[in-house]
Amino acid sequence: MEMAGEDPELEALRQKRMAQLQVAREQEEAMMAEKADAEAEKKAVLRKLLTVEAKERLGRLKLAYPDVASAIENQLVMLYQSGRLPGVIDDETLKRLLAQVQPRKREITITRK
């Protein structure tokens, strides 16, 4: 007979936990949708902003250095949205931006005696 007293409590706990899981799942889905929208917007801006050669260079860079490419993409989108870009970014301009972003490599020479 005591088990009958625990059943409603157990069921209430289960319902509460299921509600928490449902809320967490809905929040995660909303975040994923927001992230997908932001990514689509970024791609649309980059498609408008870059020439074919610059897109190809950025694509190759993304394969080799995804973090650097992402930083460049974010920087370009931010500059575009703030209105500080003069127009379409060509390959030479992208090269200059990459040179500014990439850290300077130190030259190490070894002299033998």
VMD Tcl script that draws the C-alpha trace (Angstrom):
set ca {
  {0.00 0.00 0.00}
  {2.90 2.40 0.61}
  {3.96 2.12 -3.03}
  {0.70 3.68 -4.07}
  {1.68 6.75 -2.01}
  {5.03 7.02 -3.82}
  {3.60 6.57 -7.28}
  {2.12 10.08 -7.63}
  {5.36 11.63 -6.36}
  {7.44 9.56 -8.75}
  {5.12 10.42 -11.62}
  {5.30 14.12 -10.71}
  {9.11 13.95 -10.72}
  {9.08 12.22 -14.08}
  {6.75 14.84 -15.53}
  {8.91 17.64 -14.16}
  {12.06 16.10 -15.64}
  {10.37 15.54 -19.00}
  {9.29 19.19 -19.02}
  {12.87 20.29 -18.25}
  {14.23 18.12 -21.07}
  {11.64 19.50 -23.48}
  {12.57 23.10 -22.61}
  {16.28 22.31 -23.01}
  {15.64 20.68 -26.39}
  {13.59 23.67 -27.58}
  {16.34 26.08 -26.49}
  {18.97 24.02 -28.29}
  {16.88 23.92 -31.47}
  {16.41 27.69 -31.30}
  {20.16 28.21 -30.90}
  {20.89 25.90 -33.82}
  {18.38 27.74 -36.02}
  {19.87 31.10 -35.03}
  {23.38 29.83 -35.78}
  {22.26 28.50 -39.18}
  {20.62 31.85 -40.01}
  {23.78 33.75 -39.06}
  {25.91 31.40 -41.17}
  {23.57 31.82 -44.16}
  {23.69 35.60 -43.78}
  {27.49 35.52 -43.57}
  {27.71 33.42 -46.75}
  {25.35 35.77 -48.58}
  {27.41 38.81 -47.60}
  {30.66 37.11 -48.61}
  {29.15 36.05 -51.94}
  {28.27 39.70 -52.64}
  {31.52 41.06 -51.29}
  {34.26 38.84 -52.80}
  {35.38 38.34 -56.36}
  {35.65 34.80 -57.72}
  {39.42 34.70 -57.17}
  {39.08 35.97 -53.60}
  {36.39 33.36 -52.86}
  {38.68 30.63 -54.18}
  {41.58 31.87 -52.05}
  {39.38 32.01 -48.97}
  {38.11 28.50 -49.71}
  {41.66 27.14 -49.94}
  {42.57 28.97 -46.76}
  {39.55 27.45 -45.01}
  {40.81 23.98 -45.87}
  {44.29 24.62 -44.49}
  {43.57 27.05 -41.64}
  {39.87 27.05 -40.71}
  {40.35 29.34 -37.71}
  {42.18 32.01 -39.71}
  {39.61 31.82 -42.51}
  {36.77 32.16 -40.04}
  {38.42 35.20 -38.46}
  {38.83 36.83 -41.89}
  {35.23 36.06 -42.84}
  {33.94 37.54 -39.59}
  {36.11 40.61 -40.01}
  {34.89 41.15 -43.59}
  {31.24 40.77 -42.59}
  {31.70 43.17 -39.68}
  {33.40 45.76 -41.91}
  {30.66 45.36 -44.52}
  {27.88 45.80 -41.97}
  {29.52 48.90 -40.52}
  {29.89 50.37 -44.02}
  {33.67 50.64 -43.89}
  {34.38 48.58 -47.01}
  {34.86 50.56 -50.21}
  {33.35 47.91 -52.50}
  {34.10 44.46 -53.80}
  {37.15 42.73 -52.30}
  {39.49 41.36 -54.93}
  {42.28 38.82 -54.52}
  {45.01 41.40 -53.89}
  {43.03 43.12 -51.15}
  {42.34 39.76 -49.53}
  {46.07 38.96 -49.65}
  {46.83 42.21 -47.82}
  {44.21 41.41 -45.17}
  {45.68 37.95 -44.71}
  {49.16 39.39 -44.32}
  {47.88 41.65 -41.55}
  {46.08 38.85 -39.72}
  {48.73 36.17 -39.90}
  {51.40 36.40 -37.22}
  {54.89 37.31 -38.26}
  {57.14 34.32 -38.64}
  {60.47 34.53 -36.96}
  {63.45 33.59 -39.05}
  {65.76 31.22 -37.25}
  {69.24 30.70 -38.57}
  {71.77 28.27 -37.19}
  {75.44 28.96 -37.71}
  {77.86 26.12 -37.25}
  {81.38 26.69 -36.13}
}
mol new
graphics top color blue
foreach p $ca { graphics top sphere $p radius 0.5 }
foreach p [lrange $ca 0 end-1] q [lrange $ca 1 end] { graphics top cylinder $p $q radius 0.2 }
display resetview
